[in-house]
Amino acid sequence: MLAKFLERLRRGRQEATPELRGRPPIRREKAYAADSGYVYQYTYEGYRAATRSDSVGSEFVFECTSDRAARFRLAVFAPDESFAAWERSTGRELNAVERYAIVKMQLFAILDESEHIQRDGEWLLTEGQVGHHVAELDL
């Protein structure tokens, strides 16, 4: 009885990570041939509200592999302020689908520019990258 109480108390002190939302009911594995020469397979796992330092935004999570054996998670943290700067400069808000498209373009850029990725990691989406990806997507 005491052990159960202590376990509950310990769990209560740990900050719970919010569950991922937006995960498709049927996950589709897609492939991306990176400029690095590797072909990655990835699935979209979902997103969650997140805070890094003083930045509030969303964390988009993808499960990836380059050899179909070892899987790893890549997270792209997209601060709200990175999108807000572009929205202020154009006077137009980006909808959720457009934000996801920008994040996915950032995932591709990460896979293109990084050495062979084989472990979990998190990357930050900057204001400049938002502008670059918006131009690529012709939004």
Backbone hydrogen bonds in HBPLUS format (Angstrom, degrees):
<---DONOR---> <-ACCEPTOR-->    atom                        ^
c    i                          cat <-CA-CA->   ^        H-A-AA   ^      H-
h    n   atom  resd res      DA  || num        DHA   H-A  angle D-A-AA Bond
n    s   type  num  typ     dist DA aas  dist angle  dist       angle   num
A0005-PHE N   A0001-MET O   3.10 MM   4  6.39 159.4  2.15 148.2 153.6     1
A0006-LEU N   A0002-LEU O   2.93 MM   4  6.18 162.7  1.96 153.2 157.5     2
A0007-GLU N   A0003-ALA O   2.93 MM   4  6.11 153.6  2.00 145.3 152.8     3
A0008-ARG N   A0004-LYS O   2.95 MM   4  6.19 161.4  1.98 150.6 155.2     4
A0009-LEU N   A0005-PHE O   2.93 MM   4  6.15 156.2  1.99 148.1 155.2     5
A0010-ARG N   A0006-LEU O   2.88 MM   4  6.05 157.2  1.94 146.9 152.9     6
A0011-ARG N   A0007-GLU O   2.92 MM   4  6.16 161.2  1.96 151.5 156.4     7
A0012-GLY N   A0008-ARG O   2.95 MM   4  6.09 148.6  2.05 142.8 151.5     8
A0013-ARG N   A0009-LEU O   3.27 MM   4  6.54 135.7  2.48 140.5 150.4     9
A0013-ARG N   A0010-ARG O   3.23 MM   3  5.35 135.2  2.44  98.5 109.8    10
A0021-ARG N   A0047-TYR O   2.68 MM  26  5.29 167.0  1.70 153.0 156.6    11
A0047-TYR N   A0021-ARG O   2.80 MM  26  5.29 156.7  1.86 146.5 153.8    12
A0030-LYS N   A0042-TYR O   2.90 MM  12  5.43 172.2  1.91 159.1 159.2    13
A0042-TYR N   A0030-LYS O   2.77 MM  12  5.43 155.4  1.83 151.6 159.9    14
A0032-TYR N   A0040-TYR O   2.72 MM   8  5.22 149.1  1.81 155.0 163.4    15
A0040-TYR N   A0032-TYR O   2.85 MM   8  5.22 160.4  1.88 156.0 150.4    16
A0034-ALA N   A0038-TYR O   2.90 MM   4  5.59 148.0  2.00 169.3 171.9    17
A0037-GLY N   A0034-ALA O   3.01 MM   3  5.66 167.4  2.02 119.1 122.6    18
A0041-GLN N   A0065-THR O   2.82 MM  24  5.38 162.7  1.85 158.5 164.5    19
A0065-THR N   A0041-GLN O   2.90 MM  24  5.38 136.2  2.10 153.5 160.7    20
A0043-THR N   A0063-GLU O   2.87 MM  20  5.30 145.5  1.98 145.9 157.0    21
A0063-GLU N   A0043-THR O   2.90 MM  20  5.30 157.2  1.96 152.4 158.5    22
A0045-GLU N   A0061-VAL O   2.87 MM  16  5.39 160.3  1.91 148.2 151.5    23
A0061-VAL N   A0046-GLY O   2.86 MM  15  5.63 175.7  1.87 178.6 178.4    24
A0048-ARG N   A0059-GLU O   2.99 MM  11  5.40 139.4  2.16 137.9 150.5    25
A0059-GLU N   A0048-ARG O   2.80 MM  11  5.40 164.7  1.83 160.7 165.5    26
A0050-ALA N   A0057-GLY O   2.95 MM   7  5.47 164.9  1.97 135.5 135.0    27
A0057-GLY N   A0050-ALA O   2.94 MM   7  5.47 157.7  1.99 167.1 164.0    28
A0052-ARG N   A0055-SER O   2.90 MM   3  5.22 154.2  1.97 147.5 155.2    29
A0055-SER N   A0052-ARG O   2.73 MM   3  5.22 159.1  1.77 145.6 144.2    30
A0080-ASP N   A0056-VAL O   2.85 MM  24  6.11 171.2  1.86 143.6 146.1    31
A0058-SER N   A0078-ALA O   3.07 MM  20  5.30 159.7  2.11 132.2 135.4    32
A0078-ALA N   A0058-SER O   2.76 MM  20  5.30 172.3  1.77 170.1 169.0    33
A0060-PHE N   A0076-VAL O   2.97 MM  16  5.20 169.1  1.98 141.0 143.2    34
A0076-VAL N   A0060-PHE O   2.85 MM  16  5.20 156.3  1.91 147.5 155.1    35
A0062-PHE N   A0074-LEU O   2.84 MM  12  5.25 160.7  1.88 155.6 162.2    36
A0074-LEU N   A0062-PHE O   2.83 MM  12  5.25 162.2  1.86 156.4 162.3    37
A0064-CYS N   A0072-PHE O   2.73 MM   8  5.40 173.5  1.73 169.9 171.8    38
A0072-PHE N   A0064-CYS O   2.91 MM   8  5.40 156.0  1.97 149.3 156.2    39
A0121-GLY N   A0073-ARG O   3.02 MM  48  6.59 148.9  2.12 157.4 164.5    40
A0075-ALA N   A0121-GLY O   2.91 MM  46  6.30 157.9  1.96 151.4 158.8    41
A0123-TRP N   A0075-ALA O   2.83 MM  48  6.28 155.9  1.89 157.5 164.2    42
A0077-PHE N   A0123-TRP O   2.74 MM  46  6.08 165.3  1.76 171.4 172.9    43
A0125-LEU N   A0077-PHE O   2.90 MM  48  6.02 159.3  1.94 164.9 159.5    44
A0082-SER N   A0079-PRO O   3.03 MM   3  5.46 141.5  2.19 109.2 119.4    45
A0083-PHE N   A0080-ASP O   3.17 MM   3  5.48 124.8  2.49 104.3 116.6    46
A0084-ALA N   A0080-ASP O   2.90 MM   4  6.11 158.7  1.95 151.0 158.2    47
A0085-ALA N   A0081-GLU O   3.16 MM   4  6.12 154.2  2.23 141.0 143.9    48
A0087-GLU N   A0083-PHE O   2.96 MM   4  6.23 164.0  1.99 155.1 160.4    49
A0088-ARG N   A0084-ALA O   2.83 MM   4  5.99 156.3  1.88 152.5 157.5    50
A0089-SER N   A0085-ALA O   3.11 MM   4  6.31 157.7  2.16 143.9 149.9    51
A0090-THR N   A0086-TRP O   3.05 MM   4  6.27 139.1  2.22 147.8 158.3    52
A0091-GLY N   A0087-GLU O   2.73 MM   4  5.49 136.0  1.92 142.3 153.5    53
A0099-ARG N   A0095-ASN O   2.98 MM   4  6.27 158.5  2.02 155.7 162.3    54
A0100-TYR N   A0096-ALA O   2.98 MM   4  6.19 158.0  2.03 145.1 150.9    55
A0101-ALA N   A0097-VAL O   2.97 MM   4  6.21 155.0  2.04 144.3 151.2    56
A0102-ILE N   A0098-GLU O   2.99 MM   4  6.27 153.2  2.07 147.8 154.4    57
A0103-VAL N   A0099-ARG O   2.98 MM   4  6.27 158.6  2.02 149.8 155.7    58
A0104-LYS N   A0100-TYR O   2.85 MM   4  6.11 155.6  1.91 151.9 158.8    59
A0105-MET N   A0101-ALA O   2.97 MM   4  6.21 150.7  2.05 143.7 151.4    60
A0106-GLN N   A0102-ILE O   2.97 MM   4  6.29 144.9  2.10 141.8 151.9    61
A0107-LEU N   A0103-VAL O   2.89 MM   4  6.28 146.4  2.00 145.1 154.8    62
A0108-PHE N   A0104-LYS O   3.05 MM   4  6.39 158.7  2.09 148.3 152.6    63
A0109-ALA N   A0105-MET O   2.97 MM   4  6.25 153.1  2.04 142.9 150.6    64
A0110-ILE N   A0106-GLN O   2.88 MM   4  6.14 152.7  1.95 149.7 156.9    65
A0111-LEU N   A0107-LEU O   2.99 MM   4  6.33 160.8  2.03 152.9 157.6    66
A0112-ASP N   A0108-PHE O   2.83 MM   4  6.05 147.6  1.94 146.8 156.6    67
A0113-GLU N   A0109-ALA O   2.93 MM   4  6.00 159.8  1.97 150.4 154.5    68
A0114-SER N   A0110-ILE O   3.01 MM   4  5.78 142.5  2.15 148.0 155.0    69
A0130-VAL N   A0126-THR O   3.04 MM   4  6.38 150.2  2.13 147.7 155.9    70
A0131-GLY N   A0127-GLU O   3.21 MM   4  6.57 162.4  2.24 149.8 152.9    71
A0132-HIS N   A0128-GLY O   3.00 MM   4  6.27 157.2  2.06 147.3 153.7    72
A0133-HIS N   A0129-GLN O   2.89 MM   4  6.06 166.7  1.91 154.0 156.8    73
A0134-VAL N   A0130-VAL O   2.87 MM   4  6.02 153.4  1.94 153.0 160.9    74
A0135-ALA N   A0131-GLY O   3.14 MM   4  6.30 155.4  2.20 142.5 148.3    75
A0136-GLU N   A0132-HIS O   3.01 MM   4  6.34 154.9  2.08 144.8 152.2    76
A0137-LEU N   A0133-HIS O   2.89 MM   4  6.05 153.7  1.96 145.9 152.4    77
A0138-ASP N   A0134-VAL O   2.90 MM   4  5.91 114.4  2.34 134.2 151.0    78
A0139-LEU N   A0134-VAL O   3.17 MM   5  5.53 164.7  2.20 148.4 153.1    79
A0138-ASP N   A0135-ALA O   3.13 MM   3  4.88 143.3  2.27  93.3 104.3    80
